[in-house]
Amino acid sequence: MWLVLSVCFVTFTAILGITEILRRFWLFLMRPKGTPPAIMVINLKEEFAVQQLRYALEFLSWEKKGDFSSVAVISTELSEKTYNEIKKIANSRNDVIFCEDLN
């Protein structure tokens, strides 16, 4: 029983690892050579703005540094409390660009 479960677990994780390697290789082939790193742009929504920013920063930390260099945050129609939280996070990190007004 345990042998079957452990073999299934190892097989499953091996398949996930192989697909991640293939994804990285495919993206390496498709990326134009010599281009600068991209900037991830997120448009914050009031209900879950802080979670969106935390997710983007976590995604940025897991991705290769050559893929994304920073996160650009667009905030429109945020409450004062949420705006201050986002501004505090943006000021504490050097890889967050805070766009306050697009007009």
C-alpha positions in Angstrom: 0.0 0.0 0.0 2.7 2.5 1.0 4.8 1.4 -1.9 2.1 2.2 -4.3 1.4 5.6 -2.7 5.0 6.6 -2.7 5.5 5.5 -6.3 2.4 7.5 -7.4 3.7 10.5 -5.4 7.2 10.3 -7.0 5.7 9.9 -10.5 3.3 12.8 -10.0 6.1 15.2 -8.8 8.4 14.0 -11.6 5.8 14.8 -14.2 5.3 18.3 -12.6 9.0 18.9 -12.7 9.4 17.8 -16.3 6.5 20.1 -17.4 8.1 23.0 -15.5 11.4 22.4 -17.3 9.6 22.2 -20.7 7.8 25.4 -19.9 11.0 27.2 -19.0 12.7 25.9 -22.2 9.8 27.0 -24.4 9.7 30.5 -22.9 13.5 30.7 -23.4 13.1 29.9 -27.1 10.2 32.3 -27.6 11.7 35.3 -25.8 13.3 37.8 -28.1 17.0 37.9 -27.3 18.5 41.1 -25.9 15.2 42.5 -24.7 15.0 44.2 -21.3 13.0 42.5 -18.5 9.3 43.1 -18.7 7.3 45.1 -16.1 4.2 43.4 -14.7 1.3 45.9 -14.6 -1.6 45.3 -12.2 -4.8 47.3 -11.9 -5.9 47.2 -8.3 -9.5 46.6 -7.2 -10.7 47.9 -3.9 -11.9 44.6 -2.4 -8.6 42.8 -2.6 -5.9 45.3 -3.6 -3.4 44.3 -0.9 -3.7 40.7 -1.8 -3.2 41.5 -5.5 0.0 43.3 -4.8 1.3 40.6 -2.5 0.5 38.0 -5.1 2.4 40.0 -7.8 5.4 40.4 -5.5 5.4 36.8 -4.6 5.2 35.8 -8.3 8.0 38.2 -9.1 10.2 36.6 -6.4 9.7 33.1 -7.9 10.2 34.1 -11.5 13.6 34.4 -13.0 15.1 37.9 -12.6 15.5 38.3 -16.3 11.8 37.8 -17.0 10.2 40.5 -14.8 12.1 43.4 -13.3 9.3 45.2 -11.4 5.6 45.6 -10.7 3.7 48.7 -11.9 0.7 49.3 -9.7 -2.2 51.3 -11.0 -4.6 52.5 -8.4 -7.9 54.1 -9.3 -10.8 54.6 -6.9 -9.2 53.1 -3.8 -10.3 54.1 -0.3 -7.9 56.1 1.8 -7.1 53.2 4.0 -6.3 50.8 1.1 -4.4 53.6 -0.7 -2.2 54.1 2.4 -1.5 50.4 2.7 -0.5 50.1 -0.9 1.6 53.2 -0.8 3.4 51.9 2.3 4.2 48.6 0.6 5.3 50.4 -2.6 7.6 52.8 -0.7 9.2 49.9 1.3 10.3 48.1 -1.9 12.4 49.2 -4.8 10.8 46.9 -7.4 7.3 48.5 -7.1 6.3 51.4 -9.3 3.2 53.2 -8.0 1.1 55.1 -10.6 -1.3 57.3 -8.7 -3.2 59.0 -11.5 -3.5 58.2 -15.2 -5.5 61.3 -16.2 
